[in-house]
């Protein structure tokens, strides 16, 4: 029971802060008329987090990040991708109650963006390795996998909850003006993350 509780508390502490991944899942819940239409983003984010947590606990990701050139490459790709994604979200014009779906992310686009903000976010990946991966060393055998399952369960519940809350908020704003402001705030947060990644590349190169 202790490894499970430890995993739940630790995962919740890591996933709670407002980040690019959380913002994207929330936005998809808010801009779609049905919760089920936002499921591609929720499921993709959940699967990506499951993969990262597994790699952290298994120790695979520690080996990967032992190469400095790989860190530089990952931060560089993340910088340009987040800058582009911020622009896409900034110019998006949500129409919550309209009949036009053109301004909402399609299933393919949701999957692509959710996977990208999950797997091209070096800060989140390093946090997963440094915190969850290191904490899992406390346990061995069965307890280690129970710890991992606790972390994964929290991740899935959190993303589902974000989309549900986003959907409820979206229902109060038929004009889309409020969601437009949320998109703009989201884009600014994403651009700040892109700047942070650029700074990390600079530190690794000097």
Backbone as numpy.savetxt, mean C-alpha at the origin, in Angstrom:
# Nx Ny Nz CAx CAy CAz Cx Cy Cz
-0.44 -18.56 21.39 -1.26 -17.36 21.39 -0.40 -16.09 21.39
0.73 -16.13 22.10 1.60 -14.96 22.18 2.12 -14.54 20.80
2.62 -15.46 19.95 3.08 -15.05 18.62 1.97 -14.41 17.78
0.73 -14.93 17.92 -0.38 -14.40 17.16 -0.69 -12.95 17.57
-0.77 -12.72 18.88 -1.04 -11.37 19.39 0.08 -10.41 19.02
1.31 -10.90 19.13 2.48 -10.09 18.76 2.40 -9.67 17.29
2.09 -10.62 16.42 1.99 -10.35 14.99 0.89 -9.36 14.67
-0.27 -9.50 15.34 -1.41 -8.61 15.11 -1.06 -7.18 15.50
-0.50 -7.01 16.70 -0.17 -5.66 17.20 0.91 -5.02 16.34
1.92 -5.79 15.99 3.03 -5.26 15.19 2.56 -4.84 13.80
1.78 -5.69 13.14 1.29 -5.39 11.80 0.38 -4.17 11.81
-0.46 -4.07 12.82 -1.37 -2.93 12.91 -0.59 -1.62 13.07
0.47 -1.67 13.88 1.29 -0.48 14.08 1.99 -0.04 12.81
2.38 -1.01 11.97 3.08 -0.68 10.73 2.15 -0.17 9.64
0.94 -0.74 9.58 0.04 -0.43 8.47 -0.83 0.78 8.73
-0.96 1.19 10.00 -1.86 2.28 10.36 -1.51 3.63 9.75
-0.21 4.04 9.73 0.10 5.37 9.20 -0.37 5.55 7.76
-0.77 6.78 7.41 -1.26 7.09 6.07 -0.11 7.01 5.07
-0.24 6.08 4.15 0.79 5.90 3.15 0.17 5.80 1.76
1.01 5.64 0.76 0.55 5.60 -0.63 -0.43 4.46 -0.85
-0.11 3.30 -0.33 -0.95 2.11 -0.50 -2.32 2.32 0.15
-2.34 2.82 1.37 -3.59 3.07 2.08 -4.45 4.10 1.36
-3.81 5.16 0.90 -4.53 6.23 0.20 -5.19 5.69 -1.07
-4.47 4.87 -1.81 -5.00 4.34 -3.06 -6.21 3.44 -2.82
-6.11 2.53 -1.86 -7.24 1.63 -1.56 -8.45 2.41 -1.08
-8.23 3.40 -0.22 -9.32 4.25 0.27 -10.00 4.96 -0.90
-9.22 5.52 -1.80 -9.77 6.25 -2.94 -10.62 5.36 -3.83
-10.19 4.11 -4.02 -10.96 3.21 -4.86 -12.32 2.89 -4.23
-12.33 2.73 -2.92 -13.61 2.51 -2.23 -14.52 3.71 -2.35
-13.94 4.92 -2.32 -14.73 6.15 -2.33 -15.28 6.49 -3.71
-14.55 6.17 -4.76 -14.94 6.61 -6.09 -15.83 5.62 -6.86
-15.94 4.40 -6.37 -16.79 3.42 -7.04 -18.16 3.34 -6.39
-19.19 3.10 -7.21 -20.56 3.06 -6.71 -20.81 1.81 -5.86
-20.08 0.74 -6.15 -20.24 -0.51 -5.39 -18.90 -0.90 -4.77
-18.97 -1.44 -3.56 -17.75 -1.90 -2.88 -17.03 -2.97 -3.70
-17.82 -3.85 -4.32 -17.22 -4.95 -5.08 -16.36 -4.45 -6.23
-16.66 -3.24 -6.74 -15.86 -2.69 -7.85 -14.47 -2.27 -7.40
-14.29 -2.10 -6.09 -12.98 -1.72 -5.54 -12.19 -2.95 -5.09
-12.79 -4.12 -5.21 -12.12 -5.34 -4.74 -10.78 -5.64 -5.44
-10.62 -5.34 -6.73 -9.31 -5.60 -7.35 -8.17 -4.91 -6.62
-8.39 -3.65 -6.18 -7.35 -2.93 -5.43 -7.13 -3.56 -4.07
-8.22 -3.94 -3.39 -8.13 -4.54 -2.06 -7.40 -5.88 -2.11
-7.81 -6.73 -3.04 -7.22 -8.07 -3.15 -5.75 -7.99 -3.56
-5.44 -7.12 -4.51 -4.05 -6.98 -4.96 -3.15 -6.48 -3.84
-3.62 -5.47 -3.10 -2.83 -4.95 -1.97 -2.64 -6.03 -0.92
-3.68 -6.80 -0.66 -3.58 -7.88 0.33 -2.60 -8.96 -0.09
-2.65 -9.35 -1.36 -1.73 -10.38 -1.86 -0.29 -9.89 -1.82
-0.07 -8.64 -2.22 1.29 -8.08 -2.21 1.84 -8.03 -0.78
1.02 -7.59 0.16 1.47 -7.55 1.55 1.75 -8.94 2.09
0.90 -9.90 1.71 1.12 -11.29 2.12 2.46 -11.79 1.62
2.77 -11.47 0.36 4.05 -11.88 -0.22 5.23 -11.25 0.50
5.13 -9.94 0.78 6.22 -9.23 1.45 6.44 -9.74 2.87
5.33 -9.99 3.57 5.44 -10.51 4.94 6.07 -11.89 4.94
5.65 -12.73 4.00 6.23 -14.08 3.90 7.73 -14.00 3.63
8.11 -13.12 2.68 9.53 -12.98 2.36 10.32 -12.48 3.56
9.72 -11.56 4.32 10.41 -11.01 5.50 10.63 -12.10 6.54
9.59 -12.89 6.80 9.69 -13.95 7.81 10.62 -15.06 7.35
10.57 -15.38 6.04 11.42 -16.43 5.50 12.87 -15.99 5.35
13.11 -14.67 5.38 14.48 -14.17 5.29 14.97 -13.96 3.89
14.11 -14.21 2.88 14.54 -14.08 1.49 14.87 -12.63 1.16
14.01 -11.70 1.63 14.19 -10.29 1.28 15.46 -9.70 1.87
15.93 -10.23 2.99 17.17 -9.73 3.60 18.34 -9.96 2.65
18.35 -11.12 1.99 19.41 -11.45 1.04 19.36 -10.50 -0.15
18.13 -10.25 -0.65 17.97 -9.38 -1.82 18.50 -7.99 -1.54
18.16 -7.45 -0.35 18.52 -6.07 -0.04 19.95 -5.92 0.49
20.73 -6.98 0.40 22.13 -6.87 0.78 22.94 -6.24 -0.36
22.33 -6.11 -1.52 22.99 -5.50 -2.68 22.61 -4.03 -2.79
23.60 -3.14 -2.67 23.31 -1.70 -2.69 22.79 -1.24 -4.03
23.29 -1.82 -5.13 22.84 -1.41 -6.46 21.36 -1.69 -6.64
20.85 -2.75 -5.98 19.43 -3.09 -6.08 18.58 -2.06 -5.34
19.09 -1.58 -4.21 18.39 -0.52 -3.48 18.28 0.74 -4.35
19.39 1.12 -5.00 19.39 2.31 -5.85 18.39 2.16 -6.99
18.38 0.98 -7.61 17.46 0.71 -8.72 16.01 0.81 -8.25
15.71 0.21 -7.10 14.35 0.18 -6.60 13.86 1.57 -6.23
14.71 2.33 -5.55 14.33 3.70 -5.18 14.16 4.57 -6.44
15.02 4.37 -7.44 14.92 5.15 -8.67 13.64 4.87 -9.42
13.30 3.59 -9.56 12.04 3.22 -10.23 10.85 3.75 -9.44
10.91 3.62 -8.12 9.83 4.11 -7.27 9.63 5.61 -7.40
10.72 6.36 -7.52 10.66 7.81 -7.67 9.83 8.21 -8.90
10.20 7.65 -10.05 9.51 8.03 -11.29 8.08 7.51 -11.34
7.87 6.31 -10.82 6.51 5.77 -10.85 5.57 6.58 -9.97
6.01 6.90 -8.76 5.14 7.66 -7.84 4.89 9.07 -8.36
5.89 9.67 -8.99 5.68 11.00 -9.58 4.59 10.93 -10.65
4.63 9.89 -11.47 3.61 9.70 -12.52 2.24 9.40 -11.90
2.20 8.54 -10.90 0.93 8.16 -10.29 0.29 9.34 -9.58
1.12 10.19 -8.97 0.60 11.39 -8.32 -0.10 12.29 -9.32
0.49 12.41 -10.52 -0.10 13.25 -11.55 -1.45 12.68 -12.02
-1.51 11.35 -12.19 -2.74 10.70 -12.63 -3.86 10.92 -11.61
-3.55 10.77 -10.34 -4.56 10.95 -9.29 -4.95 12.41 -9.15
-4.00 13.33 -9.32 -4.28 14.76 -9.19 -5.31 15.21 -10.23
-5.15 14.75 -11.47 -6.05 15.21 -12.53 -7.32 14.37 -12.64
-7.44 13.32 -11.82 -8.64 12.48 -11.83 -9.84 13.29 -11.34
-11.00 13.10 -11.93 -12.22 13.82 -11.55 -13.29 12.81 -11.16
-13.37 12.46 -9.86 -14.33 11.45 -9.41 -15.78 11.86 -9.65
-16.59 10.92 -10.10 -18.03 11.14 -10.25 -18.73 9.98 -9.54
-18.99 10.17 -8.25 -19.48 9.08 -7.42 -20.83 8.55 -7.88
-21.77 9.43 -8.15 -23.11 8.99 -8.47 -23.45 9.11 -9.96
-22.45 9.46 -10.74 -22.70 9.60 -12.16 -22.77 8.26 -12.84
-23.19 8.29 -14.10 -23.27 7.04 -14.85 -22.00 6.75 -15.62
-21.10 7.73 -15.65 -19.87 7.56 -16.41 -18.79 6.93 -15.55
-18.22 5.86 -16.06 -17.17 5.15 -15.32 -15.79 5.55 -15.79
-15.71 6.47 -16.76 -14.42 6.79 -17.38 -13.40 7.33 -16.42
-13.84 8.01 -15.36 -12.90 8.63 -14.44 -12.49 7.69 -13.31
-13.06 6.51 -13.28 -12.71 5.56 -12.23 -11.68 4.56 -12.76
-10.91 4.00 -11.86 -9.89 3.05 -12.26 -10.53 1.73 -12.66
-10.18 1.21 -13.83 -10.67 -0.08 -14.29 -10.02 -1.18 -13.44
-10.50 -2.40 -13.62 -9.95 -3.53 -12.87 -8.45 -3.69 -13.13
-8.07 -3.64 -14.40 -6.64 -3.79 -14.75 -5.81 -2.67 -14.16
-6.34 -1.45 -14.23 -5.61 -0.30 -13.71 -5.48 -0.38 -12.19
-6.53 -0.82 -11.52 -6.48 -0.99 -10.06 -5.39 -1.98 -9.68
-5.38 -3.11 -10.38 -4.39 -4.16 -10.07 -2.97 -3.65 -10.30
-2.76 -2.96 -11.43 -1.44 -2.43 -11.76 -0.96 -1.42 -10.72
-1.83 -0.46 -10.39 -1.45 0.58 -9.43 -1.26 0.01 -8.03
-2.18 -0.87 -7.60 -2.07 -1.44 -6.25 -0.79 -2.26 -6.11
-0.46 -3.04 -7.13 0.77 -3.83 -7.10 1.99 -2.93 -7.09
1.94 -1.86 -7.87 3.08 -0.95 -7.96 3.34 -0.21 -6.66
2.26 0.34 -6.05 2.47 1.09 -4.81 2.82 0.16 -3.65
2.58 -1.14 -3.83 2.96 -2.10 -2.80 4.39 -2.61 -2.99
4.71 -2.96 -4.22 6.00 -3.60 -4.49 7.09 -2.62 -4.93
6.70 -1.38 -5.30 7.69 -0.36 -5.67 7.82 0.70 -4.59
7.49 0.35 -3.38 7.60 1.27 -2.25 8.72 0.79 -1.33
9.94 1.21 -1.61 11.10 0.73 -0.84 10.97 0.99 0.65
10.38 2.12 1.02 10.25 2.44 2.45 9.41 1.39 3.17
8.29 1.00 2.55 7.43 -0.01 3.14 8.11 -1.38 3.17
8.84 -1.68 2.09 9.52 -2.97 2.01 10.60 -3.07 3.09
11.39 -2.02 3.23 12.46 -2.03 4.23 11.89 -2.08 5.65
10.75 -1.41 5.85 10.09 -1.49 7.16 9.65 -2.92 7.46
9.11 -3.57 6.44 8.65 -4.95 6.61 9.82 -5.86 6.97
10.93 -5.67 6.25 12.11 -6.48 6.52 12.67 -6.18 7.90
12.84 -4.88 8.18 13.49 -4.48 9.43 12.68 -4.77 10.68
11.34 -4.64 10.58 10.51 -4.80 11.76 9.92 -6.21 11.86
9.12 -6.59 10.84 8.48 -7.92 10.88 9.51 -9.02 10.75
10.45 -8.86 9.80 11.47 -9.88 9.61 12.33 -10.08 10.85
12.77 -8.97 11.45 13.60 -9.05 12.65 12.81 -9.61 13.84
11.56 -9.17 14.00 10.74 -9.64 15.12 10.45 -11.13 15.02
10.36 -11.64 13.79 10.05 -13.06 13.61 11.20 -13.96 14.08
12.40 -13.37 14.21 13.54 -14.16 14.67 13.39 -14.61 16.12
12.45 -13.96 16.83 12.18 -14.34 18.22 11.57 -15.73 18.30
10.91 -16.14 17.21 10.18 -17.41 17.20 10.82 -18.41 16.24
10.43 -19.64 16.39 10.91 -20.69 15.49 9.80 -21.72 15.28
9.91 -22.44 14.18 8.95 -23.49 13.90 7.51 -22.99 13.79
6.61 -23.67 14.49 5.17 -23.37 14.45 4.88 -21.95 14.89
5.53 -21.47 15.94 5.28 -20.13 16.47 5.60 -19.05 15.43
6.64 -19.27 14.65 7.01 -18.28 13.63 5.91 -18.13 12.59
5.29 -19.24 12.18 4.24 -19.18 11.16 2.95 -18.61 11.74
2.70 -18.84 13.01 1.54 -18.23 13.67 1.73 -16.71 13.70
2.93 -16.27 14.01 3.27 -14.84 14.02 3.02 -14.25 12.63
3.46 -14.94 11.60 3.30 -14.47 10.23 1.81 -14.38 9.86
1.03 -15.38 10.23 -0.41 -15.38 9.92 -1.10 -14.21 10.60
-0.70 -13.89 11.84 -1.27 -12.75 12.54 -1.04 -11.46 11.78
0.16 -11.28 11.26 0.50 -10.07 10.47 -0.33 -10.01 9.20
-0.47 -11.14 8.52 -1.20 -11.19 7.25 -2.68 -10.91 7.45
-3.28 -11.48 8.48 -4.71 -11.28 8.75 -5.02 -9.80 8.98
-4.17 -9.13 9.76 -4.36 -7.69 10.01 -4.31 -6.91 8.70
-3.38 -7.26 7.84 -3.22 -6.57 6.56 -4.51 -6.66 5.73
-5.07 -7.86 5.62 -6.29 -8.04 4.82 -7.48 -7.30 5.43
-7.65 -7.41 6.73 -8.76 -6.73 7.40 -8.65 -5.22 7.22
-7.43 -4.71 7.30 -7.21 -3.27 7.17 -7.60 -2.75 5.79
-7.17 -3.45 4.74 -7.48 -2.99 3.38 -8.98 -3.06 3.08
-9.62 -4.11 3.55 -11.08 -4.22 3.38 -11.77 -3.07 4.10
-11.33 -2.78 5.32 -11.93 -1.70 6.11 -11.73 -0.34 5.45
-10.54 -0.11 4.88 -10.27 1.15 4.19 -11.24 1.37 3.03
-11.44 0.32 2.23 -12.34 0.44 1.09 -13.78 0.66 1.54
-14.19 0.00 2.62 -15.55 0.16 3.14 -15.77 1.59 3.65
-14.82 2.10 4.41 -14.92 3.48 4.92 -14.92 4.47 3.77
-14.06 4.24 2.77 -14.04 5.10 1.60 -15.38 5.11 0.89
-16.02 3.95 0.76 -17.33 3.84 0.10 -18.39 4.63 0.86
-18.36 4.53 2.20 -19.34 5.26 3.03 -19.17 6.76 2.88
-17.92 7.21 2.88 -17.66 8.65 2.72 -18.08 9.10 1.33
-17.82 8.28 0.33 -18.20 8.62 -1.04 -19.70 8.79 -1.21
-20.48 8.07 -0.43 -21.94 8.15 -0.53 -22.48 9.50 -0.07
-21.70 10.23 0.71 -22.15 11.53 1.21 -21.79 12.66 0.27
-21.14 12.33 -0.83 -20.65 13.39 -1.72 -20.97 13.06 -3.17
-22.21 13.35 -3.57 -22.63 13.02 -4.92 -21.97 13.85 -6.00
-21.54 15.06 -5.69 -20.94 15.94 -6.70 -19.50 15.57 -7.03
-18.84 14.89 -6.11 -17.45 14.51 -6.34 -16.45 15.56 -5.90
-16.92 16.73 -5.43 -16.00 17.80 -5.02 -15.12 17.40 -3.85
-15.74 16.75 -2.85 -14.98 16.32 -1.68 -13.93 15.29 -2.06
-14.33 14.34 -2.93 -13.38 13.30 -3.34 -12.28 13.88 -4.23
-12.61 14.94 -4.95 -11.58 15.61 -5.75 -10.51 16.17 -4.83
-10.93 16.77 -3.70 -9.97 17.31 -2.74 -9.14 16.18 -2.12
-9.80 15.06 -1.83 -9.08 13.90 -1.28 -8.02 13.42 -2.27
-8.40 13.37 -3.55 -7.45 12.97 -4.59 -6.24 13.90 -4.63
-6.50 15.20 -4.50 -5.41 16.17 -4.55 -4.48 16.02 -3.35
-5.07 15.78 -2.18 -4.26 15.55 -0.97 -3.45 14.26 -1.14
-4.10 13.24 -1.71 -3.43 11.96 -1.95 -2.24 12.14 -2.89
-2.46 12.93 -3.95 -1.38 13.17 -4.92 -0.20 13.87 -4.26
-0.48 14.83 -3.39 0.59 15.55 -2.69 1.39 14.59 -1.81
0.67 13.70 -1.09 1.34 12.71 -0.24 2.23 11.81 -1.08
1.72 11.39 -2.24 2.48 10.52 -3.12 3.72 11.25 -3.66
3.58 12.52 -4.01 4.74 13.29 -4.49 5.78 13.48 -3.39
5.34 13.63 -2.15 6.28 13.73 -1.03 7.07 12.43 -0.90
6.37 11.29 -1.07 7.05 10.00 -1.03 8.05 9.88 -2.18
7.69 10.41 -3.35 8.60 10.37 -4.50 9.86 11.19 -4.21
9.68 12.36 -3.61 10.82 13.20 -3.24 11.71 12.48 -2.23
11.07 11.80 -1.29 11.82 11.03 -0.29 12.68 9.95 -0.97
12.09 9.27 -1.95 12.84 8.23 -2.66 14.01 8.84 -3.42
13.78 10.01 -4.04 14.87 10.69 -4.73 16.00 11.04 -3.78
15.64 11.45 -2.57 16.65 11.78 -1.55 17.43 10.54 -1.15
16.74 9.40 -1.06 17.42 8.15 -0.71 18.42 7.74 -1.79
18.03 7.94 -3.05 18.95 7.65 -4.17 20.19 8.54 -4.05
19.98 9.81 -3.74 21.09 10.76 -3.59 22.04 10.30 -2.47
21.47 9.86 -1.34 22.32 9.42 -0.21 23.12 8.17 -0.56
22.51 7.29 -1.36 23.21 6.06 -1.74 24.30 6.30 -2.76
24.15 7.37 -3.53 25.14 7.65 -4.59 26.32 8.49 -4.13
26.14 9.30 -3.06 27.24 10.16 -2.63 28.25 9.37 -1.80
